[in-house]
Amino acid sequence: MIYESVGVLAPICQGDIFVDLPRIDVSLRQMIIAGDMQEYESTWEQIAGKGEPLRIIVPVRPVAAIVATQDCDAQHNRDITLCEIRGFSQVTGLEKQSAPSLKAWKILTQQARLNLKWFYLPPGEEIGFNEKKAVDFQVTLRVSREELETLRHLRKGRLNAMADEHFRERISEFFRRYPYDEWYPLNQEEFAKYKEHYPEAKPFPWQQPQSPEGQKGSEVPPKAGNLP
């Protein structure tokens, strides 16, 4: 498919796919401190206020991930950034397609053009994927470059040249995107439905009731909001 094999000693590059990398989930409200005599709970605010380094116990689990750092930086920087890979339906929220169909093709091709938050990875025996996967650009891992180089045996392969071009473009679009108010062209009725899903959206004058052009005295939001 869209993958190719890579030698164990080959330099780490953008598009390399690793498995069993550690993802650490930290709760800022409930942290377990490993004291000299016993363990106790605290919050990050209390810990940070002391200004001293402490040992904490955090949950960690193995995940698959793809290198997001550019090739040159991946060979010289202290750290490498990767994006987590999970099941297609988990990342996209779209219903899992168990067999090829017209609907599946429409979803995949349309999202390839419009969606900026994930990147589709098809099944591939050579990479160890037995089902559709997706890269979640919103979930990143930072790993020491030197330590990741010692774990290159966990690299299952990389994107081929064609897929890598699409991946580079997609990830650059995601990280350079600017916030905008996508709901601005909606009428009052459409905006009311939109706000049910995104209650943080602020209406423009023409989307407010009580006057032909919107509520009197309302102003256009001073700047764009965040992408939903």
C-alpha positions in Angstrom: 0.0 0.0 0.0 1.4 3.3 1.1 4.2 2.0 3.3 7.8 0.9 2.7 10.3 -0.9 4.8 13.3 0.8 6.4 16.6 -0.6 7.8 17.1 -0.7 11.5 20.1 1.6 11.4 18.5 4.2 8.9 18.2 7.7 10.3 14.8 8.6 11.8 12.7 10.6 9.3 9.3 12.3 9.2 6.7 9.6 8.4 8.4 6.8 10.3 5.9 4.7 12.2 6.8 3.3 15.6 4.9 1.0 17.9 4.9 0.5 21.7 6.1 4.0 22.5 5.1 5.3 26.0 2.3 7.7 26.3 2.1 9.4 29.7 -1.2 10.7 31.0 -0.8 13.3 33.8 -3.7 14.6 36.0 -2.9 18.1 37.2 -5.6 17.9 39.9 -4.7 14.5 41.4 -1.0 13.6 41.4 0.6 10.8 43.4 3.9 11.8 44.9 6.5 9.1 45.6 7.9 10.3 49.0 10.8 8.9 50.9 8.6 7.1 53.4 5.2 6.8 51.7 3.1 7.9 48.7 0.7 10.8 49.0 -1.7 12.8 46.7 -1.3 16.4 45.8 -2.1 18.8 43.0 0.2 20.4 40.4 -0.5 23.8 41.8 0.8 22.8 45.2 3.8 21.0 43.7 4.7 23.9 41.5 4.3 26.4 44.4 7.2 24.7 46.3 9.6 25.2 43.4 11.3 21.8 44.0 11.6 18.7 41.8 9.6 15.8 43.0 9.1 12.2 41.9 5.5 11.4 40.8 3.8 8.2 39.8 1.9 8.5 36.5 0.1 6.0 34.3 1.8 5.0 31.0 0.7 2.9 28.1 2.2 1.7 24.8 0.9 3.4 21.7 1.7 3.6 18.0 2.9 6.9 16.7 4.3 8.6 13.6 7.2 11.0 13.4 6.0 14.6 12.8 9.4 16.3 13.2 11.0 17.3 9.9 13.9 15.1 8.6 16.8 17.6 9.4 15.5 18.3 12.9 14.8 14.7 13.6 18.5 14.0 13.1 19.9 16.9 15.1 17.3 18.2 17.7 17.3 17.1 21.3 13.7 15.9 21.1 11.5 14.4 18.4 7.7 15.0 18.2 5.4 12.2 17.1 1.6 12.1 16.7 -0.4 9.2 18.1 -2.0 6.6 15.8 -5.3 5.0 16.8 -8.2 3.3 15.2 -9.9 5.2 12.4 -13.3 5.5 14.1 -11.6 6.5 17.4 -9.8 9.4 15.8 -12.4 10.6 13.3 -15.6 9.8 15.1 -16.9 8.3 11.8 -18.6 5.0 11.7 -16.1 2.2 11.0 -16.3 0.8 7.5 -15.8 -3.0 7.6 -15.8 -3.5 3.8 -15.1 -1.3 0.8 -18.2 0.7 -0.4 -19.1 3.8 -2.2 -19.9 5.5 1.1 -16.5 4.6 2.5 -14.7 6.0 -0.6 -16.7 9.2 -0.3 -15.8 9.7 3.3 -12.1 9.0 2.9 -11.7 11.2 -0.2 -13.8 14.0 1.1 -12.0 14.1 4.5 -8.7 14.0 2.7 -9.6 17.3 1.1 -11.4 19.0 4.0 -10.2 17.7 7.4 -7.1 19.1 9.0 -7.1 17.2 12.3 -6.2 13.7 11.2 -4.4 11.7 8.5 -5.8 8.4 7.1 -3.6 5.2 7.3 -5.0 2.2 5.4 -4.5 -1.4 6.6 -1.1 -2.9 5.8 0.4 -6.2 6.8 3.9 -4.9 6.3 3.3 -2.3 8.9 1.3 -4.5 11.2 -2.1 -2.7 10.7 -5.0 -5.1 10.3 -7.6 -2.3 10.3 -8.0 1.3 9.2 -6.0 3.7 11.3 -5.6 7.5 11.6 -3.0 9.9 12.8 -4.4 12.2 15.4 -2.5 15.6 15.0 -4.1 16.8 18.3 -2.3 14.1 20.4 1.5 14.5 20.4 4.4 12.7 22.1 7.8 14.2 22.8 10.6 11.7 22.9 14.4 12.2 23.4 16.0 11.8 20.0 19.0 9.8 21.4 16.7 7.5 23.3 14.4 7.0 20.3 17.4 6.1 18.2 18.2 3.2 20.6 14.6 2.0 20.0 14.7 2.0 16.2 13.8 -1.7 16.3 10.3 -0.6 17.2 10.0 1.2 13.9 7.8 -0.9 11.6 8.3 1.2 8.5 7.6 4.5 7.0 5.3 6.3 4.5 6.3 5.9 0.9 7.2 9.0 -1.2 3.7 9.7 -2.4 2.1 9.3 1.0 4.9 11.3 2.7 4.1 14.3 0.4 0.4 14.2 1.5 1.4 13.8 5.1 3.8 16.7 5.1 1.2 19.0 3.5 -1.5 17.9 5.9 0.5 18.3 9.0 1.8 21.7 7.9 -1.8 22.8 7.3 -2.8 21.7 10.8 -0.1 23.5 12.6 -0.3 26.7 10.6 -4.1 27.0 10.6 -5.5 30.2 11.9 -8.7 30.5 14.1 -11.8 31.6 12.2 -15.6 31.9 12.8 -16.9 29.3 10.5 -20.5 30.0 11.4 -20.6 33.6 10.1 -22.7 32.8 7.0 -25.5 31.0 8.9 -28.9 32.5 9.3 -30.7 32.7 12.7 -32.3 29.3 12.4 -29.1 27.6 11.2 -27.0 29.3 13.9 -29.4 28.1 16.6 -28.8 24.5 15.5 -25.1 25.1 15.3 -25.0 26.6 18.8 -26.6 23.4 20.2 -23.3 21.6 19.3 -20.9 24.5 19.9 -22.3 26.6 22.8 -19.2 28.8 22.9 -20.0 30.3 19.5 -20.9 34.0 19.6 -23.6 35.2 17.2 -23.1 37.9 14.7 -25.6 40.7 14.5 -27.5 39.1 11.6 -27.8 35.9 13.6 -29.6 37.5 16.6 -33.4 37.8 16.8 -35.5 40.9 17.7 -34.6 43.0 14.7 -34.6 42.6 10.9 -30.8 42.6 10.8 -30.2 41.2 14.3 -30.4 42.5 17.9 -29.7 46.2 18.3 -26.6 47.2 20.0 -24.8 44.0 19.2 -21.3 44.2 17.7 -19.3 41.9 15.5 -16.9 39.9 17.5 -13.5 41.7 17.6 -11.6 38.7 16.4 -12.0 35.2 15.1 -12.7 32.4 17.5 -11.2 28.9 17.7 -11.8 26.1 15.3 -14.4 23.6 16.7 
